[in-house]
Amino acid sequence: MITAPKGTIDITPKDVYKWQYVENLLRKITAGFNFKEIRTPVFEHTELFQRGVGDTTDVVSKEMYTFIDKADRSITLRPEGTAGVVRSFLQNGMFADAQPTKLYYIIPCYRYEKPQAGRLREFRQFGVEMFGSYEPSADADVISLVKLILNKLGVKDITLNINNIGCPKCRSEYNKKLIECLEAKKDKLCPTCQERLYKNPMRIFDCKSEICQELIKDAPKMFDSVCDDCKDHFDKVLKYLDAMEIAYNIDKGIVRGLDYYTKTVFEFVSNSIGAQGTVCGGGRYDNLVEELGGKPCAGIGFAMGIERLLLVMENTGIEIPEEETCDIFVAALGENADFKAAKIVADLRTAGIKAEKDHLARSLKAQMKFADKIKAKYTVVLGDNEIENNKVTVKNMKTGEQQETSIENIANMLEI
């Protein structure tokens, strides 16, 4: 038997209503912040991620699904959403629109990594990107969006961790300090971090190796080396969060796994799903638009894994409302009644009512069992007598109450 590839899952009807509930809520709340949906291609030119995400990141160096197409071009399935949105922002001239430009997306992404709870090779990501504002208020606004989403979903026991990783100017000076601190320990670093040390030393803070984490435990932190402009920006972000009564924890170890971040970086971390506790991560990326060929333009955003979000909700006992079931099942006795039932069901559906009939030539008893299995709210039995007299009995399956009405009036009898 052919099975799904490792690290992928089928979302079947018994579970898909959960995804629809969360996605609908995400769309509704994000629209309240005046974000508009954007849909970008599933695959892009590999160079986009090499330049945008960074070739020393785990995502680019280890996890991307990259292949050569029939025209000998290097193509990559998107591992994250931001780079593609920035490319679209530039290619479609959105920088000429009234700013800030506020976009959101719900997309599948692909990373080749070891599958585990809340981490798949094909995963669904919700994210937002705001372009055009260098103001600290934009940082706080985006963070407040995450907070509101989690509150509306009923997610608790979540911590907001935030850090300041500076700008290229102060980071250059900091990198010299970090290299000087770690050079004597270089041989003890993992092979990947040995390579990172001179190319992009801050990436070592993102290494999963316990040995590397121990070696950098006492290393200087970027937070303590930022320039005055970056410090002032971050202090104002915190003041906005205080004004909005959003609690936070300053974590000087956060660097995020992608190279485009500057100044503010943040994570919302759950204590209910073990090691993979980061539900949402994001930050500011004021240089990414320029690095991908545009004019200087500020950016800030976040991404949230929907699988992880659902896992947190499940582990904390949050119940998602089940989807609406069939409104009415029309059972038919005989061929003439079946033709009539098809017409009745078609009319009810046109009126916006979820209606169903039998398609397996079942007996009446079997049809009623089926109606019960699909949790139909009402049933109608249609036979030759009902057609001749233009009278049917509408039964409420929850209360057992029955009411007689004309065939044309069935829709008006349903309390839906």
C-alpha positions in Angstrom: 0.0 0.0 0.0 1.2 3.5 -0.8 1.4 5.6 2.3 1.9 9.4 2.9 5.6 10.6 2.9 7.3 10.7 6.3 6.6 13.9 8.1 3.3 14.6 6.4 -0.2 14.0 7.6 -3.7 13.8 6.2 -6.3 16.1 7.7 -9.5 14.1 7.4 -13.0 15.3 7.9 -13.2 14.1 11.5 -10.4 16.7 12.3 -10.6 19.3 9.6 -13.3 21.3 11.4 -10.7 22.1 14.1 -8.4 23.6 11.4 -11.3 25.5 9.9 -12.3 26.9 13.3 -8.8 28.2 14.0 -8.2 29.5 10.5 -11.6 31.4 10.5 -10.8 33.0 13.8 -7.3 33.9 12.6 -8.7 35.6 9.5 -11.4 37.5 11.5 -9.0 38.8 14.2 -6.3 39.8 11.6 -8.9 41.6 9.5 -9.7 43.6 12.6 -6.1 44.9 12.5 -6.6 45.8 8.8 -4.3 43.1 7.5 -5.1 41.8 4.0 -4.5 38.3 2.8 -1.8 37.5 0.3 -1.2 34.1 -1.5 2.3 33.4 -2.9 3.6 30.4 -4.8 4.5 27.2 -3.0 7.9 27.2 -4.7 10.4 30.0 -5.4 13.9 30.4 -6.9 16.4 29.0 -4.4 18.3 32.3 -4.4 15.4 34.0 -2.7 15.9 32.0 0.4 19.7 32.0 0.3 19.8 35.8 0.2 16.8 36.4 2.4 16.9 33.7 5.0 20.7 33.3 5.1 22.9 30.5 3.9 24.3 29.9 7.4 20.9 29.1 8.9 19.8 25.6 9.6 16.8 26.2 7.3 18.9 27.0 4.3 21.9 24.8 4.9 20.1 21.6 6.1 16.3 21.7 5.8 15.2 23.0 2.4 13.6 20.9 -0.3 15.5 22.0 -3.3 15.5 20.6 -6.8 16.6 21.4 -10.4 13.6 21.9 -12.8 13.4 20.9 -16.4 15.0 24.3 -17.5 18.0 23.7 -15.2 16.8 26.2 -12.6 17.2 25.7 -8.9 13.8 25.7 -7.3 12.9 25.4 -3.6 9.6 24.6 -1.8 9.1 27.5 0.6 10.5 26.8 4.1 8.9 29.9 5.5 6.6 32.7 4.4 8.4 36.1 4.8 10.9 35.9 1.9 8.2 35.1 -0.6 6.0 37.9 0.7 8.8 40.4 0.5 9.5 39.3 -3.1 5.8 39.8 -3.9 5.8 43.2 -2.2 8.6 44.3 -4.5 7.5 42.6 -7.7 3.9 43.9 -7.5 4.9 47.5 -6.5 3.1 47.4 -3.2 5.8 49.8 -1.9 4.0 52.5 -3.9 0.7 52.0 -2.0 -0.3 53.9 1.1 1.9 52.7 3.9 2.2 50.7 6.1 1.4 47.6 3.9 -0.2 45.0 6.2 -0.4 41.4 4.8 -1.2 38.0 6.3 -1.1 34.4 4.9 -2.1 30.9 5.8 0.2 28.6 3.8 1.8 25.1 3.7 5.6 25.2 4.2 8.3 22.5 3.8 11.4 21.6 5.8 13.4 18.4 5.8 13.9 17.7 9.5 13.2 15.0 12.0 9.4 14.8 12.5 8.2 15.1 16.1 5.2 16.5 18.0 4.2 19.8 16.5 7.0 19.7 13.9 6.4 18.1 10.5 8.1 18.2 7.1 4.9 19.7 5.6 3.4 22.1 8.0 0.8 24.9 7.9 1.9 28.4 8.9 0.0 31.5 9.7 1.9 34.7 9.5 1.7 38.5 9.1 4.1 41.1 7.6 3.9 44.8 8.1 6.0 47.0 5.7 6.9 50.7 5.9 7.0 51.6 9.6 10.2 52.0 11.5 8.3 53.0 14.6 8.4 51.0 17.8 4.6 51.1 18.0 4.5 48.8 14.9 6.5 46.1 16.9 4.1 46.3 19.8 1.0 46.3 17.5 2.1 43.0 15.8 2.9 41.5 19.2 -0.5 42.5 20.5 -2.1 40.7 17.5 -0.5 37.4 18.6 -1.7 38.0 22.2 -5.3 38.7 21.1 -5.3 35.5 19.0 -4.1 33.4 21.9 -6.6 35.0 24.2 -9.5 34.5 21.8 -8.6 30.8 21.4 -8.4 30.4 25.2 -4.7 29.5 25.2 -3.1 30.1 28.6 0.2 29.3 30.2 2.0 31.1 27.4 5.1 33.3 27.9 6.2 36.2 25.7 10.0 36.2 25.5 11.5 39.3 23.8 15.1 40.4 22.9 17.0 43.1 21.2 19.5 41.8 18.6 20.6 45.2 17.3 21.3 46.5 13.8 24.1 45.6 11.3 26.2 48.5 12.7 26.2 47.4 16.3 26.1 43.7 15.5 29.4 44.1 13.5 31.1 45.3 16.7 29.5 42.6 18.8 30.6 39.8 16.4 34.2 40.8 17.0 33.7 40.4 20.8 31.9 37.0 20.3 34.6 35.7 18.0 37.3 36.7 20.5 35.4 35.0 23.3 34.9 31.7 21.4 38.1 31.4 19.4 39.8 29.6 22.3 36.9 27.1 22.4 36.6 26.7 18.7 37.7 23.0 18.6 35.0 22.1 21.0 32.2 23.6 18.9 30.2 21.3 16.6 31.4 21.3 12.9 28.5 23.6 11.9 29.3 26.2 14.5 33.0 26.0 13.7 32.0 27.2 10.3 29.6 29.8 11.6 32.1 31.3 14.0 33.6 33.6 11.3 30.7 33.8 8.9 27.9 34.5 11.3 28.8 33.9 14.9 25.4 34.9 16.4 24.0 31.7 14.7 25.8 29.7 17.3 23.1 30.8 19.8 20.6 29.0 17.7 22.5 25.7 17.7 20.7 22.7 19.2 23.9 21.0 20.4 24.1 20.9 24.2 27.8 21.2 24.0 27.7 24.4 22.0 25.0 25.8 24.3 27.3 25.1 27.3 30.2 26.8 25.6 28.3 30.0 24.9 26.6 30.2 28.3 29.0 32.9 29.6 29.6 34.6 26.2 28.6 38.3 25.8 25.1 38.9 24.7 24.0 41.1 21.9 21.4 42.8 24.1 24.3 44.3 26.2 26.1 45.6 23.1 23.4 47.4 21.1 23.9 51.0 19.9 21.9 53.9 21.4 19.4 54.0 18.5 18.6 50.2 18.9 18.4 50.6 22.7 16.0 53.5 22.4 13.8 51.7 19.9 13.6 48.6 22.2 12.9 50.7 25.3 9.9 52.3 23.5 8.6 48.9 22.3 8.6 47.8 26.0 6.8 51.0 27.0 4.1 50.3 24.4 3.7 46.7 25.7 3.4 48.1 29.2 0.8 50.6 28.0 -1.2 47.7 26.5 -0.7 45.6 29.7 1.1 42.8 27.8 3.4 40.9 30.1 6.9 39.9 28.7 10.1 38.4 29.7 13.4 39.7 28.4 15.4 36.7 27.1 18.9 37.8 26.0 19.5 34.3 24.4 16.8 34.7 21.6 18.3 35.3 18.2 15.6 33.4 16.1 16.6 31.0 13.4 16.6 33.3 10.4 19.2 35.9 9.5 17.0 38.7 8.4 16.0 39.8 11.9 17.1 43.2 13.4 16.3 44.9 16.7 13.2 43.3 18.1 12.8 39.6 18.1 10.2 37.7 20.1 8.7 34.3 20.8 5.5 33.1 22.4 6.3 29.9 24.3 4.0 27.3 25.7 4.8 25.2 28.7 2.4 22.4 27.6 4.0 20.7 24.6 7.6 19.9 25.8 10.7 20.7 23.9 8.9 22.2 20.8 7.2 24.8 22.9 7.6 27.8 20.6 4.1 28.5 19.2 4.9 31.8 17.5 8.1 33.6 16.6 8.9 36.9 14.9 10.6 40.2 14.8 11.7 43.2 12.9 13.6 42.9 9.6 14.5 46.5 8.4 17.1 45.5 5.8 15.4 42.5 4.1 13.5 44.5 1.4 16.8 46.2 0.4 18.7 42.9 0.4 16.2 41.5 -2.0 16.6 44.4 -4.4 14.3 47.1 -3.2 14.8 50.5 -1.6 15.2 50.7 2.2 11.9 49.8 3.8 11.1 48.7 7.3 9.4 45.3 8.0 8.2 43.4 11.0 6.1 40.2 11.3 5.7 36.8 12.9 4.8 33.2 11.9 2.7 30.7 13.9 2.6 27.0 13.3 -1.0 25.9 13.2 -0.1 22.3 14.1 1.7 23.5 17.2 -1.2 25.8 18.1 -3.7 23.0 17.8 -1.4 20.8 19.9 -1.3 23.4 22.6 -5.1 23.7 22.6 -5.5 19.9 22.8 -3.0 19.6 25.6 -4.6 22.3 27.7 -8.1 20.9 27.3 -9.5 23.6 25.0 -12.6 22.3 23.2 -13.2 23.4 19.6 -16.9 23.6 18.6 -17.8 20.8 16.3 -18.9 21.7 12.8 -22.5 22.1 11.9 -24.1 18.7 11.0 -26.7 17.9 8.4 -29.9 20.0 8.9 -32.3 17.5 7.4 -32.3 14.0 5.9 -35.1 13.2 3.4 -35.8 9.5 3.4 -37.6 8.1 0.3 -39.7 5.0 -0.1 -39.8 3.8 -3.7 -38.5 5.1 -7.0 -41.0 7.9 -7.5 -40.4 9.2 -4.0 -36.7 9.1 -4.6 -37.0 11.4 -7.6 -39.2 13.7 -5.6 -36.6 13.6 -2.7 -33.9 14.7 -5.1 -35.9 17.7 -6.0 -36.7 18.6 -2.4 -33.1 18.2 -1.3 -32.0 20.4 -4.3 -34.5 23.2 -3.3 -33.4 23.0 0.4 -29.7 23.3 -0.6 -30.5 26.3 -2.8 -32.1 27.9 0.2 -28.9 27.5 2.2 -30.0 24.4 4.2 -27.7 21.4 4.6 -29.8 18.6 3.2 -29.1 15.0 2.3 -30.8 11.9 0.9 -29.9 8.3 0.4 -27.6 7.2 -2.5 -27.3 3.5 -1.7 -30.8 2.2 -2.2 -31.2 1.5 1.5 -34.3 0.3 3.2 -36.2 2.9 5.3 -34.8 1.4 8.5 -31.3 1.7 7.2 -31.9 5.2 5.9 -33.0 6.3 9.4 -29.9 4.7 10.9 -27.8 6.6 8.4 -29.6 9.9 9.3 -28.7 9.2 12.9 -25.0 8.6 12.1 -24.6 11.8 10.2 -26.4 13.6 13.1 -29.2 15.0 11.0 -31.2 17.5 13.0 -34.5 16.7 11.3 -35.8 13.9 9.1 -38.6 13.6 6.6 -40.1 10.3 5.3 -41.4 10.6 1.7 -43.6 8.0 0.1 -46.3 7.8 -2.5 -49.0 8.9 0.0 -47.0 11.9 1.1 -46.5 12.9 -2.6 -50.2 12.4 -3.4 -51.4 14.4 -0.4 -48.6 17.0 -0.5 -48.1 16.4 3.3 -45.0 15.3 5.1 -44.0 14.9 8.8 -40.9 16.8 9.9 -39.3 15.1 12.9 -36.9 16.9 15.3 -34.3 14.2 16.0 -33.2 15.7 19.3 -36.6 16.2 20.9 -38.7 13.6 19.0 -41.3 16.3 18.3 -43.1 15.8 14.9 -45.0 18.4 12.9 -47.0 17.9 9.7 -46.6 20.4 6.8 -46.7 20.8 3.1 -43.7 19.7 1.0 -43.2 23.4 -0.1 -43.1 24.5 3.6 -40.4 22.1 4.9 -37.8 24.8 5.1 -40.0 27.0 7.3 -40.5 24.2 9.8 -36.7 23.9 10.6 -35.4 25.9 13.5 -32.0 26.5 12.1 
